[in-house]
Each structure stands twice: as C-alpha cells, then as structure tokens.
Amino acid sequence: MHQAAAAAIEYVDAAVLPKIDSCSRAFLALLKVYRCALDRGTRRRSSSRRTTSTMSSASSESSSSGHGRLGQLKRSANYYVRGGDLYFLVQDVYYRVNSVFFDRESVVFKKLFDQPTQPGEIRLGSSLSSAIMLDGVNVEEFDRFLWVFYNPLYSDYSDATFDDWAVILRLAQRWKFPLVKKLAVRELQAIKNVDLVDRIILYKMHDVDHEFLSPLYVKLCSRDEPLTQVESQKLGVETTVLIFQARERLRSRGPDDLKSPLPGDVDHSDVLKVVAEILGDSDDKISGGSMVVSSSFASVYLLIFARREFLS
C-alpha cells in the first residue's frame, strides 16, 4: 500500500499537478503528509525489530551460560536455583534461592519480609532489580552458608572444615538462624584437634551457650602449661587475668585459697632475678628494688607469668 501511494504521488507531481486547480493541490499536499507518516512508521518498526532481536540474543546467551552476565554482574554457579523466589546480590554475583528457608528460620529476614509494601511497589528480594544486597559477607562464605540448606548429601556434613563451620556460625548468629547456629555448634564440637583458645574465642564471639564454654575454661585452667603470650593476646587482658587467677588459686600452697603466698625460701633478690629474666632488662629498667614497666599487654602477661614461677 505504501509503495502504491508513493508511485501515485510521484506521477501526479510530474504529469497532473501543472494542470489542476488549488483545491486539488491541497489534497495532494495531504497525500504527501500521509507518505511521510508511513515512512516514519516503517523506520520505527524496523528499529524495534532490531532491538527485539538483540535482546533475544542476549537473553539466549545469558541462559546458555552458567555465569550469564546481567549487566556487569553474574549468576551464582551453584545457587541460582530453578524455582527460586528470593534474590540476593553478594559482591558481583546474583543468587536466586527459596525464600522458605529465610522466612521460616531467620528472625532477621522474617521481619524484613513482613514489612508492608505500597501498591505497585516491588517487594524487596522478589526480582533481580530488587535483589537484597548483603554486606559483610563474600561469595565463598555465602555459598558455604547456603550449602547447609542445599547439601545434596542431606544430613552428611562431614565435608565441611572447622573454618567452614566457623563462617556458618558467624552468619547464623548475625542473621538470627537459631537452628543453623545449633547445627554449627554441634558440628564444631565433633571436630577434634582444634586449638583450645581458638575455640574459646570463636564461641565467645558468637554467644555460644555457656554449657559449651565452661568445659573449655576448665581444660585451660587444669592443664600443666600456663597461657602463652600469643594465647593471652588472643584472649585479651581481662580474660587472661581471670584465667591466671583461677590457675593460681587452684595451685595455691597457702591455707587461704584466696591468697597464694611466696614460698618461705624465696627472698626479694630472687623475685628481682626472675622478673628480670622474664621481662628482660633491655626494655624495662630494674635497679635498687624499683622497676619501671611499660603498659603494654606483653608486660601484663609477663608479670603474671613471673608471679607463677614462684608458686608452681
């Protein structure tokens, strides 16, 4: 139709226009306007077809790749789950998972999901454009946390290491997943040959129940070796002092268990000698029975250790 109209207008312009009146000229002018409109419509449809073709190609490419690009971002290789209805963004990776785990298990996320939305507003986490951005966690850590729910071996978690469960414990505590936290503690308890102080620090940091912490303190106070300087730095001054007090009380030779007097054969010069040996005379000056000690943590530890030397 468009081509026929164009041909007719060209014929009229060349052969008929010189012979017709002004009214006919106005009619022909309208035909030209119509032709211009047809030209613009054709160009728009052509442009639209090219755009649609490009989007389909990009979509196909994205679907065929496990790490399909979404802008500058990509999909998780392990946890972009078919049928998932909850979207997360961690660093530059999109996740699509089942919301039931987060809604059912987590106090934090349940509260987030229960927030009302306005008419026409997209619910947070319900699409890629509204994905929940998680800070303070990297892709590897979030993968390990999701593994708890999507473990293909069901109740077999033997593949995870102490560090893996430490990450899971941290995130479970942060996002208030009480059952996941309980699972993490159970699995951590089953892992042997873990540094005693490292386990204490982990449990304290994430508010693990005292029934699991108390036996660890008992072991620390009962062992033959005192705290090392590295262990004391990890535990902090307050905990270190309390542990040394407990160890000193347990090993007291005096009748009063609140005191630990020096043995009768130890005099002032012996004390100066041991303190000088342990603290070192390069940083601390010892002279005439007086001592100037720096306020560093190491000095606190070494003073306690020096005291122990006379009581063991």
HUHUQUI-V189833 format. One record per backbone hydrogen bond with DSSP energy under -1.0 kcal/mol. NH is the residue of the N-H (numbers start at 1). CO is the residue of the C=O. If there is no record, write none. Layout:
# HUHUQUI-V189833
[[NH | CO] [NH | CO]]
This chain:
# HUHUQUI-V189833
[[5 | 1] [6 | 2] [7 | 3] [8 | 4] [9 | 5] [10 | 6] [11 | 7] [12 | 8] [13 | 9] [14 | 10] [15 | 11] [17 | 12] [19 | 16] [20 | 17] [25 | 21] [26 | 22] [27 | 23] [28 | 24] [29 | 25] [30 | 26] [31 | 27] [32 | 28] [33 | 29] [34 | 30] [35 | 31] [36 | 32] [37 | 33] [38 | 34] [39 | 35] [40 | 36] [41 | 37] [42 | 38] [43 | 39] [44 | 40] [45 | 41] [46 | 42] [47 | 43] [48 | 44] [49 | 45] [50 | 46] [51 | 47] [52 | 48] [53 | 49] [54 | 50] [55 | 51] [56 | 52] [57 | 53] [58 | 54] [59 | 55] [60 | 56] [61 | 57] [62 | 58] [63 | 59] [64 | 60] [68 | 65] [70 | 73] [73 | 70] [74 | 92] [76 | 94] [81 | 96] [84 | 81] [85 | 97] [86 | 97] [87 | 125] [88 | 95] [89 | 132] [90 | 93] [93 | 90] [94 | 74] [95 | 88] [96 | 79] [97 | 86] [103 | 99] [104 | 100] [105 | 101] [106 | 102] [107 | 176] [108 | 175] [110 | 106] [111 | 107] [112 | 108] [113 | 109] [114 | 110] [121 | 118] [125 | 130] [126 | 123] [131 | 128] [132 | 87] [134 | 89] [142 | 138] [143 | 139] [144 | 140] [145 | 141] [146 | 142] [147 | 143] [148 | 145] [149 | 146] [150 | 146] [154 | 151] [156 | 153] [160 | 157] [165 | 161] [166 | 162] [167 | 163] [168 | 164] [169 | 165] [170 | 166] [171 | 167] [172 | 168] [173 | 169] [174 | 170] [175 | 171] [177 | 172] [181 | 177] [182 | 178] [183 | 179] [184 | 180] [185 | 181] [186 | 182] [187 | 183] [188 | 184] [189 | 185] [190 | 186] [199 | 195] [200 | 196] [201 | 197] [202 | 198] [203 | 199] [204 | 200] [205 | 201] [206 | 202] [207 | 204] [208 | 203] [212 | 209] [214 | 210] [217 | 213] [218 | 214] [219 | 215] [220 | 216] [221 | 217] [222 | 218] [223 | 219] [232 | 228] [233 | 229] [234 | 230] [235 | 231] [236 | 232] [240 | 236] [241 | 237] [242 | 238] [243 | 239] [244 | 240] [245 | 241] [246 | 242] [247 | 243] [248 | 244] [249 | 245] [250 | 246] [251 | 247] [252 | 249] [259 | 256] [266 | 263] [271 | 267] [272 | 268] [273 | 269] [274 | 270] [275 | 271] [276 | 272] [277 | 273] [278 | 274] [279 | 275] [280 | 276] [287 | 290] [290 | 287] [292 | 285] [300 | 296] [301 | 297] [302 | 298] [303 | 299] [304 | 300] [305 | 301] [306 | 302] [307 | 303] [308 | 304] [309 | 305] [311 | 308] [312 | 308]]
